């Protein structure tokens, strides 16, 4: 479906509201209520791209099964709870210590608003049921190796055109 269509990369923290980012900046964990408008906007983006036969890669933290279900529902043919969807999820998996170093570095460089103090609350929310089919990639690899690992997964064969891959 994606190989002949443009593929778009969206880093979803750009879609989070100012109030939500300020809450995180202050070290206050977000609630489901805080996340709902963000998840709904991502679902709408997914729906728009799928309806227009365009590919979309979202970089986001869909930590709970319920969040991923909302995103899967961007596929209008999706039946809740079946996990059979045009929407796939990849967990960039790394130990908490590695994530902490990265979050601290980004915060120190002014590249992200989330303080490392919120990392554990994020990890505590991360729940993946095996039947969901969430793919895992070792996030301790070099970025290009992560991309290559994803490109070589059966689910994504022929999905990404050369220009998109070169832009990463």
C-alpha positions in Angstrom: 0.0 0.0 0.0 2.7 2.5 0.9 5.4 1.8 -1.7 3.9 4.0 -4.5 2.7 6.6 -2.1 4.5 9.4 -0.2 5.4 8.4 3.3 5.2 11.0 6.1 7.1 11.0 9.4 5.4 12.9 12.2 7.0 13.3 15.6 4.0 13.4 17.8 5.2 15.4 20.6 4.7 18.4 18.3 1.0 17.8 18.6 0.8 17.9 22.4 -0.9 21.0 23.9 1.0 23.7 25.7 -0.7 22.9 29.0 0.3 19.3 28.8 3.9 20.1 28.0 4.0 22.6 30.9 2.6 20.0 33.2 5.4 17.6 32.2 8.0 20.3 32.4 7.0 20.7 36.1 7.5 17.0 36.6 3.8 16.1 36.9 2.8 12.8 35.2 0.1 13.1 32.6 -3.3 11.4 33.2 -5.4 9.5 30.6 -7.6 12.7 30.5 -4.5 14.8 29.6 -3.5 12.4 26.8 -7.0 11.9 25.2 -7.0 15.0 23.0 -3.5 14.1 21.8 -4.5 10.5 21.0 -7.6 11.6 19.2 -5.6 14.0 17.0 -3.2 11.2 16.2 -6.1 8.9 15.4 -7.5 11.6 13.0 -4.1 11.9 11.3 -3.9 8.1 10.9 -7.4 8.0 9.4 -6.6 10.9 7.0 -3.4 9.3 5.7 -5.0 5.8 5.4 -8.1 7.2 3.6 -5.8 9.0 1.2 -3.7 5.8 0.6 -0.6 7.5 2.1 1.8 6.0 4.5 2.5 7.6 7.9 5.1 6.9 10.5 4.3 8.3 13.9 6.9 8.7 16.6 4.9 8.6 19.9 4.6 6.9 23.2 1.5 4.8 23.0 2.2 3.2 26.4 -1.1 1.5 27.1 -3.1 -1.0 25.1 -6.0 1.4 25.4 -3.9 4.1 23.7 -2.9 1.8 20.9 -6.5 0.8 20.4 -7.5 4.4 19.9 -4.7 4.7 17.3 -5.7 1.5 15.6 -9.2 2.8 15.2 -7.7 5.3 12.7 -8.1 2.3 10.4 -11.8 2.5 9.7 -12.0 -1.2 9.0 -10.5 -2.0 12.4 -12.6 -4.0 14.9 -11.6 -3.2 18.5 -9.8 -5.9 20.3 -8.8 -7.9 17.2 -5.4 -6.2 16.7 -5.9 -6.9 12.9 -5.2 -3.4 11.6 -3.3 -1.4 9.0 -1.7 0.3 12.0 1.5 -1.4 13.3 3.4 -0.6 16.5 7.2 -0.9 17.1 8.6 -0.7 20.6 12.1 0.8 20.6 13.2 -1.3 23.6 16.0 -0.2 25.9 16.9 -0.6 29.5 15.7 2.2 31.9 19.3 3.3 32.5 19.9 3.9 28.8 16.6 5.8 28.5 17.4 7.9 31.5 20.8 9.0 30.1 19.1 9.9 26.8 16.2 11.8 28.4 18.7 13.8 30.6 20.9 14.6 27.6 17.9 15.8 25.5 16.6 17.9 28.5 20.1 19.4 29.0 20.3 20.3 25.3 16.8 21.9 25.4 15.5 19.3 22.9 12.7 17.9 25.1 10.4 19.1 27.8 10.1 15.9 29.8 12.4 15.7 32.8 14.0 12.3 33.6 12.0 12.3 36.8 9.0 11.3 34.8 10.7 8.3 33.1 9.7 5.8 35.7 6.0 6.8 35.5 6.2 6.3 31.8 7.8 2.9 32.1 5.2 1.9 34.8 2.4 2.7 32.2 4.0 0.6 29.4 1.9 -2.5 29.1 2.0 -4.8 26.0 -0.1 -7.9 25.6 1.6 -10.5 23.4 -1.5 -11.0 21.1 -1.2 -7.3 20.1 1.8 -8.2 17.9 3.8 -5.1 18.9 7.2 -5.5 17.3 10.3 -4.9 19.3 13.6 -3.4 18.2 16.7 -3.0 20.3 17.0 0.7 20.8 20.6 0.5 22.0 21.6 -0.1 18.4 22.9 2.8 16.3 20.1 4.8 14.7 20.8 3.5 11.2 20.8 -0.1 12.5 17.5 0.5 14.1 16.1 1.8 10.8 17.6 -1.2 8.9 16.1 -3.6 11.4 12.7 -2.1 10.9 13.0 -2.0 7.1 13.9 -5.7 7.1 10.8 -6.8 9.1 8.3 -8.8 7.0 5.5 -6.3 7.9 7.3 -3.5 6.2 8.8 -5.0 3.0 8.1 -2.7 0.2 6.5 0.0 2.4 9.3 2.5 2.4 10.7 4.2 -0.7 14.3 5.0 -1.1 13.8 8.8 -0.7 12.1 8.4 2.6 14.8 6.1 4.0 17.6 8.4 2.9 15.8 11.3 4.7 16.1 9.5 8.1 
